[in-house]
Amino acid sequence: MKLTYTTHGTCSRLINLEIGDDRKVTNVEFIGGCDGNTKGIAKLVKGMDAEEAANRLAGIRCGYKPTSCPDQLAQALREALSHI
């Protein structure tokens, strides 16, 4: 399952992600955002169960913002899982 997710409330604009048939994250790419942080998040979740990754990342805030790039990735993963 491939998905391009439009983020809301973050510096990143889009998240391209792919989940395999085994429901594991196979690829994540952030467009925009803090380059090192988003690349780090992408590497950390690669190979993880998508639902587990979403549960771990959901609710993380960036400073005073009600969301963050990790939180947006959680939302993107949940949207992708709803289509599998």
Buried (B, 14 or more C-beta within 10 A) or exposed (E): BEBEBEBEEBBBEBBBBBBEEEBBBBEBBBEBBBEEBBBEBBEBBBEBBBBBBBEBBBEBEBEEEEBBBBBBBBBBBBBBBEEE
